[in-house]
Amino acid sequence: MFGLFERPLIVAPMAGGPSSAELIAAASNAGALGSIGAAYSSPSAIKEITEKVRSLTAKPIAINLFIPHPQPVVTEVQAQNATTAMAPFRQSFGLPVPVLTPPYEEDFDQQFEMVLKLKPEFFSFVFGVLPKEYTRAAKSEGIKLIGTATSLDEALELKENDVDAITLQGIEAGGHRGLFSPVEQDPEIPMLPLLIECHKKIKTPLVAAGGIMNSTDIKLALSNGATAVQMGTAFLATEEAGTNPAYKNAVLQPDRKTKTTRAFSGRLARGIINPFMQSMDDNPSAILPFPAQNKFTRDLRNASAAAESPQCLSLWCGTGSGEMWTGTVAGLVDQLFAPSK
């Protein structure tokens, strides 16, 4: 399946800005697999960005969505706790308190129906297993499926569900943890031990993700059983990335510090520490369940982005260190796979 693109690299779906159409297309044009992070997008928005990407590349692409879970019940007490905890941040941006009502996320069935119409070469997903009827529908359209696992047990579930590849997400990875459960504790398994363990028991192609920043990291993953790697953080400061200036400045800091948090969405995700994350992590009872928290913090994240302030931005970033690449996507991909001298 990975013969469909030239280099064993998936550029991660980074919803909410960084994964611009230009970045996605540039990744695919460079021989990698560009990914559309569509989890927060309406069907019409998914259609719009996919058509824009298709206008910029004839190479394979992926579309990524979140597997849905039952909508959480948010009590009045929970909502009030969250409102009180976020009040100073809303006041700093002059924002009113938003009205929080379900649904808290886009309709997955409608999103998936659009994916089937658009026929990307790959459909990737996180947060669980794709139901069998969806799997059959995707395969009938010739779409390859890539699931995401953070443990051997999750990877085995995906294998039984007939996916074409499994992304093994180590604790080092930036952005949302791909945990099947929105509430259970994170096993926090690093990428390499997870890859080695799964490679012994699973023949499905494995994609290593988490902390991969350079050619040495790629070679290590491939030599330990990965068929390909997935990288996101390394592409955040590229010329084509749609990364907000405040976000880009944060990732360019050599001493950036990250941690996993539920502060922004209610699900665990790794990002650069900022005032909002610190404040909410100190008051976990004020964090609403996923995806209600994601909807309730959207106004703060949008205001912070508009002001080019890192204060309330979800600065998703992995633990990988080293100097960030600020040139083109093609230049970075070429460097990652340059022949050894």
C-alpha positions in Angstrom: 0.0 0.0 0.0 2.9 2.4 0.7 4.0 2.0 -2.8 1.4 4.5 -3.6 3.8 7.2 -2.4 7.5 7.4 -2.9 8.9 8.0 0.5 8.0 6.2 3.7 6.6 9.3 5.3 3.2 10.6 6.3 3.0 14.2 7.2 0.6 14.2 10.1 -3.0 15.7 9.9 -2.8 18.9 12.0 -6.3 20.3 12.2 -6.9 23.9 13.2 -4.4 25.7 11.1 -1.0 24.2 10.4 -2.2 21.7 7.8 -2.9 24.2 5.1 -3.8 23.0 1.6 -0.4 24.2 0.5 1.5 22.1 3.1 -0.6 19.0 2.4 -0.1 19.3 -1.4 3.6 20.1 -1.0 4.1 17.0 1.2 2.5 14.8 -1.4 4.3 16.4 -4.3 7.6 15.8 -2.4 6.8 12.0 -2.4 5.4 11.8 1.1 1.7 11.5 2.0 0.0 14.7 2.9 -2.9 14.5 5.3 -6.0 16.7 5.7 -7.0 17.1 9.4 -10.7 17.3 8.9 -12.1 16.3 12.4 -13.3 19.8 13.2 -14.6 20.5 9.6 -18.1 20.4 8.2 -18.7 18.3 5.2 -18.7 21.4 3.0 -15.4 22.5 4.5 -13.9 19.1 3.9 -15.0 19.3 0.3 -13.5 22.7 -0.1 -10.0 22.0 1.3 -9.9 18.6 -0.5 -10.7 20.3 -3.8 -8.0 22.9 -3.2 -5.4 20.3 -2.3 -6.4 18.3 -5.5 -5.9 21.5 -7.5 -2.3 21.6 -6.2 -1.3 17.9 -6.5 -2.2 14.8 -8.4 -0.4 12.7 -5.8 -2.1 10.5 -3.1 -3.6 12.3 0.0 -5.2 11.2 3.2 -8.2 12.6 5.1 -8.3 12.2 8.9 -11.3 12.1 11.2 -12.1 11.4 14.9 -14.1 8.2 15.7 -17.1 9.4 17.6 -18.1 8.4 21.1 -21.4 9.0 23.0 -22.0 12.6 23.7 -21.1 13.5 27.4 -23.7 14.9 29.8 -22.5 18.3 31.1 -24.0 19.2 34.4 -24.8 22.8 35.5 -22.1 22.5 38.2 -19.5 21.4 35.6 -20.5 24.2 33.3 -20.3 26.8 36.1 -16.9 25.5 37.3 -15.6 25.8 33.7 -17.0 29.3 33.2 -15.5 30.5 36.5 -12.1 29.1 35.7 -12.0 30.6 32.2 -13.4 34.0 33.2 -10.1 35.8 33.6 -9.0 34.7 30.1 -12.3 35.7 28.5 -12.1 39.1 30.2 -8.6 39.6 28.9 -9.9 39.2 25.3 -13.2 41.0 26.0 -15.2 37.9 25.3 -18.7 37.0 26.5 -19.4 33.6 28.0 -20.5 31.3 25.1 -23.7 29.3 25.3 -22.7 25.6 25.5 -25.3 23.3 24.0 -24.9 19.9 22.2 -24.0 18.7 19.7 -20.4 19.4 20.7 -18.8 18.2 17.4 -19.5 17.7 13.8 -21.7 14.8 12.6 -19.3 11.9 11.8 -21.8 10.2 9.5 -22.0 13.3 7.3 -18.3 13.8 7.4 -17.6 10.2 6.4 -20.2 10.4 3.6 -18.3 13.3 2.2 -15.0 11.4 2.5 -16.5 8.5 0.5 -17.6 11.0 -2.2 -14.2 12.6 -2.4 -12.4 9.3 -2.5 -9.0 10.1 -1.0 -6.4 7.4 -1.5 -6.2 7.0 2.3 -8.6 7.6 5.2 -7.0 7.7 8.6 -8.7 7.9 12.0 -8.0 8.2 15.7 -9.9 7.5 19.0 -11.0 4.0 18.2 -12.0 1.4 15.7 -14.0 2.2 12.5 -17.3 0.2 12.6 -17.4 -2.6 10.1 -20.0 -1.1 7.8 -17.8 2.0 7.4 -14.8 -0.2 6.7 -16.7 -2.0 4.0 -17.9 1.2 2.5 -14.4 2.7 2.4 -12.8 -0.4 0.9 -15.6 -0.6 -1.8 -14.4 2.8 -2.9 -10.8 1.7 -3.0 -9.8 3.8 0.0 -7.0 2.5 2.2 -7.5 2.6 6.0 -5.0 3.7 8.6 -6.0 3.4 12.3 -4.1 4.8 15.3 -3.0 2.9 18.4 -1.2 3.9 21.6 -0.8 0.3 22.9 -0.5 -3.3 21.7 -4.1 -4.0 22.8 -5.4 -1.1 20.6 -3.2 -2.2 17.7 -4.6 -5.7 17.9 -8.2 -4.4 17.8 -7.4 -2.4 14.7 -5.7 -5.5 13.1 -8.9 -7.5 13.6 -10.9 -4.7 12.0 -9.0 -5.1 8.7 -7.1 -1.8 8.5 -4.4 -1.5 5.9 -1.9 0.1 8.3 -1.6 1.1 11.9 0.0 4.3 13.2 1.7 3.5 16.5 1.6 6.8 18.4 4.3 7.0 21.1 3.9 9.3 24.2 6.4 11.7 22.5 3.9 12.7 19.8 2.3 16.2 19.7 -1.4 16.8 19.5 -4.2 14.5 20.6 -3.3 11.2 22.0 -5.0 8.5 19.9 -6.4 6.7 23.0 -9.6 4.7 22.3 -11.1 5.8 25.6 -11.6 9.6 26.3 -11.4 9.1 30.1 -9.0 6.2 30.9 -5.4 6.7 32.0 -2.7 7.0 29.3 -0.3 4.0 29.2 2.4 6.6 28.1 4.3 4.1 26.0 7.3 5.6 24.1 7.3 5.1 20.3 10.2 2.6 20.1 9.1 0.1 22.7 5.6 0.2 21.3 6.9 -0.4 17.8 9.1 -3.3 18.8 6.3 -4.9 20.8 3.8 -4.6 18.0 6.2 -5.7 15.3 6.6 -9.0 17.0 2.8 -9.8 17.0 1.3 -7.9 14.1 2.0 -8.3 10.4 -0.1 -5.3 9.3 2.2 -2.4 8.1 3.1 -0.2 11.0 3.7 3.5 11.0 5.9 4.9 13.8 4.9 8.3 15.3 6.2 10.3 18.1 9.4 12.4 18.6 10.7 11.7 15.0 12.5 14.8 13.8 15.4 13.9 11.5 16.8 11.2 9.3 18.4 9.4 12.2 15.1 9.0 13.9 13.5 7.7 10.7 16.2 5.1 10.1 15.8 3.9 13.7 12.1 3.4 13.3 12.4 1.7 9.9 15.2 -0.6 11.2 12.9 -1.7 14.1 9.9 -2.8 12.0 8.2 0.4 10.8 7.0 0.5 7.2 6.8 4.2 7.4 6.9 7.1 9.9 4.5 9.9 10.6 5.9 13.4 11.4 4.0 16.6 12.4 6.1 18.8 14.7 9.0 19.0 12.2 6.7 20.6 9.6 5.1 23.3 11.8 7.6 26.1 10.9 7.8 25.3 7.1 7.0 28.0 4.6 3.7 26.3 3.5 2.4 25.6 7.0 -0.6 27.6 8.1 0.8 27.9 11.7 -0.3 31.0 13.5 2.7 33.4 14.0 2.5 33.1 17.8 2.3 29.3 17.5 5.3 29.3 15.1 7.3 31.5 17.5 6.6 29.1 20.3 7.8 26.0 18.4 10.9 27.9 17.3 12.1 28.3 20.9 14.9 25.8 21.5 13.9 25.4 25.2 10.2 24.7 24.5 8.6 22.5 27.1 5.6 20.2 26.4 3.2 18.1 28.4 0.0 16.2 28.0 -3.1 18.0 29.1 -6.9 17.9 28.9 -7.1 21.7 29.2 -8.2 22.5 25.6 -10.4 19.7 24.5 -11.1 17.4 27.4 -9.0 14.7 25.8 -5.3 14.2 26.5 -3.1 16.0 24.0 0.6 17.1 24.0 1.4 20.8 23.6 3.8 23.6 24.6 3.0 24.8 28.1 1.2 28.2 28.2 -0.8 30.2 30.8 -4.2 28.6 29.9 -2.8 25.1 30.1 -1.2 25.7 33.4 -4.3 27.4 34.9 -6.7 24.6 33.8 -4.3 21.8 34.8 -4.2 23.3 38.3 -8.1 23.1 38.4 -9.0 19.8 36.7 -12.6 19.8 38.0 -13.2 22.8 35.8 -12.3 20.9 32.6 -15.4 19.6 30.8 -15.4 16.2 29.1 -14.4 15.8 25.5 -15.7 17.2 23.1 -17.6 19.7 25.2 -14.4 21.3 26.5 -13.2 21.7 22.9 -16.3 23.6 21.9 -16.3 25.7 25.1 -12.7 26.8 24.6 -13.0 27.5 20.9 -13.7 31.2 21.4 -10.6 31.6 23.5 -8.4 29.8 21.0 -9.8 31.9 18.1 -9.3 35.1 20.0 -5.8 34.2 20.9 -5.0 33.3 17.3 -6.5 36.6 16.1 -4.4 38.5 18.6 -1.3 36.4 17.6 -1.0 35.6 21.3 0.1 32.2 22.6 -1.9 32.7 25.9 -4.8 30.5 25.0 -3.6 28.7 21.9 -3.4 24.9 21.8 0.2 24.8 20.8 0.4 21.1 19.8 3.9 20.0 19.7 5.9 16.8 20.3 8.9 16.2 22.5 11.3 16.1 19.5 14.2 18.6 19.9 16.6 20.3 17.6 16.5 23.2 15.2 13.2 23.6 13.4 13.2 23.7 9.6 11.9 27.0 8.2 12.3 26.4 4.5 10.0 24.6 2.1 8.3 21.3 2.7 10.1 19.8 -0.3 13.4 20.9 1.1 12.7 19.3 4.5 11.6 16.0 2.9 14.7 16.0 0.7 16.9 16.5 3.7 15.2 13.7 5.6 15.8 11.2 2.9 19.1 12.5 1.5 21.6 9.7 0.7 24.2 9.1 3.4 27.6 10.5 2.5 
